[in-house]
Amino acid sequence: MAADDQPQPALVYANWVRLVPTPFDLALDVGYNTQSGPPDAFPARVVMSWEHALVLNELLLNALADYKKQAGELRTFEGTITEQPLVVEKKRPRQARKRAPAARKARRS
């Protein structure tokens, strides 16, 4: 099969992205929004390992630096980047439930 015969990936324009971290990988839900807040639907989800996310981060930083050299500083839009910390929940070991003192006394009787 020639390179031209390969199916082309879907082209998705996104002006909104949501990160979905898990302990093992990172998902980026991308969508197009015409209102404030998240879009109603996300037409594409890109999932990658944390190691691949690190490589993507370096590639994006390099591409942005090259672009800034050619075009100048980029503007940012007020309120578009949320300053929420990235939290990956770790499962805690299950603990035995403690009973209230009154419940322990009633059980002994």
DOSE-693645 format. One record per residue: residue number from 1; residue in one letter; chain; x, y, z of N, C-alpha, C in turn. Coordinates in steps of 0.02 Angstrom, whole numbers, padded with zeros to 5 digits. Atoms other than C-alpha are relative to their C-alpha. Example, Ala and Ser with C-alpha at 12.3 -4.5 7.8 and 13.67 -1.06 7.14 Angstrom:
<atoms>
ATOM   n res chain  neast nnorth    nup caeast canorth   caup  ceast cnorth    cup
ATOM   1   a     A  00045 -00059  00000  00615  -00225  00390  00045  00060  00000
ATOM   2   s     A -00042 -00059 -00003  00684  -00053  00357 -00039  00055  00037
</atoms>
This chain:
<atoms>
ATOM   n res chain  neast nnorth    nup caeast canorth   caup  ceast cnorth    cup
ATOM   1   m     A  00043 -00059  00000  00000   00000  00000  00045  00062  00000
ATOM   2   a     A -00039 -00061  00005  00073   00168 -00051 -00020  00049  00055
ATOM   3   a     A  00013 -00049 -00053  00084   00314  00070 -00063  00040 -00015
ATOM   4   d     A  00060 -00038  00019 -00053   00404 -00029 -00064 -00039  00012
ATOM   5   d     A  00059  00042 -00010 -00171   00257 -00003 -00021 -00006  00073
ATOM   6   q     A  00015  00005 -00071 -00165   00270  00186 -00059  00044  00017
ATOM   7   p     A  00056 -00043 -00020 -00326   00333  00266  00027  00059  00040
ATOM   8   q     A -00021 -00061 -00034 -00307   00511  00329 -00035  00005  00068
ATOM   9   p     A  00033 -00008 -00065 -00339   00547  00513 -00051  00057 -00004
ATOM  10   a     A  00052 -00052 -00001 -00492   00653  00553  00032  00066  00022
ATOM  11   l     A -00023 -00067 -00018 -00457   00840  00562 -00052  00030  00047
ATOM  12   v     A  00045 -00028 -00050 -00531   00916  00719  00029  00067  00022
ATOM  13   y     A -00021 -00065 -00026 -00519   01102  00757 -00027  00007  00070
ATOM  14   a     A  00022 -00006 -00070 -00525   01135  00943  00021  00068  00027
ATOM  15   n     A -00017 -00061 -00037 -00533   01295  01042 -00011 -00011  00075
ATOM  16   w     A  00011  00017 -00070 -00565   01204  01206  00028 -00069  00012
ATOM  17   v     A -00028  00066 -00016 -00474   01061  01290 -00011 -00014  00074
ATOM  18   r     A  00009  00022 -00069 -00506   00962  01448  00050 -00056  00012
ATOM  19   l     A -00047  00053 -00018 -00371   00858  01533 -00035 -00049  00047
ATOM  20   v     A  00028  00053 -00042 -00424   00692  01608  00059 -00045  00022
ATOM  21   p     A -00058  00040 -00023 -00278   00622  01711 -00023 -00063  00036
ATOM  22   t     A  00009  00061 -00038 -00272   00445  01777  00070 -00019  00025
ATOM  23   p     A -00067  00019 -00023 -00130   00359  01870  00044 -00028 -00056
ATOM  24   f     A -00039  00033  00052 -00077   00272  01709  00006  00038 -00065
ATOM  25   d     A -00004 -00036  00063 -00114   00393  01568 -00036  00067  00006
ATOM  26   l     A  00030 -00067  00003 -00177   00564  01517 -00043  00003 -00063
ATOM  27   a     A  00044 -00009  00057 -00326   00599  01405 -00011  00075 -00011
ATOM  28   l     A  00017 -00068  00019 -00356   00762  01312 -00064 -00003 -00040
ATOM  29   d     A  00063 -00005  00037 -00537   00791  01263  00001  00068 -00034
ATOM  30   v     A -00002 -00063  00037 -00544   00924  01127 -00067  00012 -00032
ATOM  31   g     A  00064 -00018  00030 -00694   01017  01063  00000  00073 -00023
ATOM  32   y     A  00010 -00069  00025 -00757   01176  00982 -00059  00029  00038
ATOM  33   n     A  00051 -00031 -00040 -00857   01296  01086 -00014  00070 -00025
ATOM  34   t     A  00019 -00067  00021 -00953   01451  01036 -00027  00041  00059
ATOM  35   q     A  00025 -00033 -00059 -01007   01496  01214  00054 -00003  00054
ATOM  36   s     A -00047  00006 -00055 -00919   01519  01380 -00013 -00067  00035
ATOM  37   g     A  00006  00064 -00033 -00886   01359  01476  00015 -00057 -00048
ATOM  38   p     A -00018  00057  00043 -00857   01184  01410 -00051 -00013 -00055
ATOM  39   p     A  00047  00016  00053 -00932   01127  01246 -00046 -00057  00020
ATOM  40   d     A  00048  00054 -00014 -01080   01009  01243  00027 -00068 -00017
ATOM  41   a     A -00028  00064  00021 -00981   00873  01155  00073  00008 -00017
ATOM  42   f     A -00070  00001  00017 -00801   00826  01128  00009 -00050 -00057
ATOM  43   p     A -00003  00045  00056 -00775   00754  00954  00062 -00044 -00001
ATOM  44   a     A -00062  00040  00002 -00602   00686  00992  00030 -00006  00069
ATOM  45   r     A -00037  00011 -00062 -00507   00610  01136  00067 -00030 -00019
ATOM  46   v     A -00067  00025  00012 -00320   00586  01130  00026 -00026  00068
ATOM  47   v     A -00023  00031 -00062 -00252   00466  01262  00073 -00021 -00010
ATOM  48   m     A -00071  00018  00005 -00067   00441  01297  00027 -00015  00070
ATOM  49   s     A -00034  00014 -00063  00050   00378  01431  00030  00065  00026
ATOM  50   w     A -00033 -00059 -00028  00129   00503  01549  00067  00013 -00033
ATOM  51   e     A -00065 -00009  00034  00296   00471  01463 -00011  00034 -00068
ATOM  52   h     A  00014 -00033  00064  00219   00518  01295 -00023  00072  00011
ATOM  53   a     A  00022 -00068 -00016  00138   00671  01376  00061  00044  00012
ATOM  54   l     A -00061 -00038 -00012  00311   00726  01432  00035  00017 -00065
ATOM  55   v     A -00029 -00013  00066  00377   00709  01255 -00041  00052 -00038
ATOM  56   l     A  00043 -00048  00033  00226   00803  01187  00011  00070  00029
ATOM  57   n     A -00014 -00063 -00033  00259   00941  01314  00062  00033 -00029
ATOM  58   e     A -00063 -00026  00028  00438   00961  01251 -00009  00022 -00072
ATOM  59   l     A  00011 -00018  00070  00382   00961  01069 -00040  00065 -00006
ATOM  60   l     A  00041 -00061  00001  00249   01094  01104  00041  00061  00022
ATOM  61   l     A -00042 -00056 -00023  00371   01203  01201  00048  00023 -00054
ATOM  62   n     A -00047 -00016  00054  00498   01194  01059 -00037  00034 -00058
ATOM  63   a     A  00038 -00029  00056  00365   01231  00926 -00022  00072  00017
ATOM  64   l     A  00020 -00067 -00021  00300   01380  01026  00058  00049  00000
ATOM  65   a     A -00060 -00043 -00001  00475   01449  01051  00020  00020 -00071
ATOM  66   d     A -00016 -00015  00070  00511   01436  00864 -00050  00049 -00030
ATOM  67   y     A  00052 -00044  00027  00345   01519  00821  00009  00071  00027
ATOM  68   k     A -00010 -00067 -00030  00378   01663  00943  00059  00036 -00030
ATOM  69   k     A -00058 -00031  00032  00548   01693  00863 -00020  00032 -00067
ATOM  70   q     A  00020 -00024  00066  00463   01716  00694 -00056  00052  00004
ATOM  71   a     A  00060 -00042  00000  00298   01799  00741 -00005  00048  00059
ATOM  72   g     A  00004 -00042 -00060  00331   01881  00910 -00042 -00034  00053
ATOM  73   e     A  00036  00028 -00057  00245   01854  01075 -00073 -00014 -00018
ATOM  74   l     A  00070  00017  00009  00076   01771  01078 -00041  00033  00055
ATOM  75   r     A  00043 -00029 -00051 -00069   01850  01168 -00038 -00057  00035
ATOM  76   t     A  00042  00047 -00036 -00165   01757  01301 -00066  00034  00013
ATOM  77   f     A  00067 -00028 -00011 -00349   01780  01337 -00018 -00007  00073
ATOM  78   e     A  00019 -00002 -00071 -00409   01829  01509 -00049 -00055  00017
ATOM  79   g     A  00046  00050 -00025 -00489   01684  01602 -00004 -00064 -00041
ATOM  80   t     A  00005  00061  00040 -00455   01550  01472  00039 -00058  00029
ATOM  81   i     A -00040  00053 -00030 -00326   01454  01570 -00017 -00003  00074
ATOM  82   t     A  00017  00008 -00070 -00385   01386  01735  00062 -00021  00038
ATOM  83   e     A -00059  00015 -00041 -00257   01375  01872 -00016 -00057  00049
ATOM  84   q     A  00016  00056 -00043 -00320   01209  01941  00060 -00047  00001
ATOM  85   p     A -00055  00048 -00003 -00186   01091  02005 -00021 -00066 -00029
ATOM  86   l     A  00013  00066  00029 -00172   00926  01916  00004 -00051  00057
ATOM  87   v     A  00003  00048 -00055 -00226   00794  02041 -00016 -00069 -00028
ATOM  88   v     A  00013  00069  00019 -00212   00609  02007 -00015 -00037  00064
ATOM  89   e     A  00021  00034 -00061 -00309   00515  02137  00033 -00068  00006
ATOM  90   k     A -00029  00066 -00014 -00221   00368  02215 -00049 -00039  00043
ATOM  91   k     A  00044  00041 -00041 -00321   00226  02285  00033 -00012  00067
ATOM  92   r     A -00025  00012 -00068 -00303   00213  02472 -00019 -00070  00021
ATOM  93   p     A  00019  00066 -00025 -00299   00047  02560 -00064  00005  00041
ATOM  94   r     A  00063  00001 -00037 -00468   00001  02631  00013 -00007  00075
ATOM  95   q     A -00008  00003 -00072 -00482   00032  02816 -00065 -00027  00030
ATOM  96   a     A  00060  00024 -00035 -00599  -00054  02937 -00037  00059  00029
ATOM  97   r     A  00040 -00054 -00028 -00742   00057  02989  00001 -00004  00076
ATOM  98   k     A  00002 -00003 -00073 -00737   00114  03169 -00072  00010  00022
ATOM  99   r     A  00068 -00007 -00025 -00896   00094  03266  00000  00051  00057
ATOM 100   a     A  00008 -00048 -00054 -00961   00225  03383  00000 -00037  00066
ATOM 101   p     A -00002  00033 -00066 -00937   00188  03570 -00067 -00029  00020
ATOM 102   a     A  00066  00025 -00020 -01126   00168  03596 -00015 -00065 -00037
ATOM 103   a     A  00013  00061  00040 -01135   00038  03457  00040 -00058  00028
ATOM 104   r     A -00042  00054 -00029 -00992  -00061  03539 -00031 -00026  00064
ATOM 105   k     A  00031  00021 -00063 -01080  -00061  03708 -00062 -00041 -00013
ATOM 106   a     A  00062  00036  00015 -01246  -00116  03633  00016 -00069 -00026
ATOM 107   r     A -00018  00065  00030 -01159  -00257  03541  00023 -00049  00054
ATOM 108   r     A -00024  00043 -00055 -01079  -00323  03702 -00057 -00027  00042
ATOM 109   s     A  00057  00019 -00043 -01247  -00333  03791 -00037 -00060 -00026
</atoms>
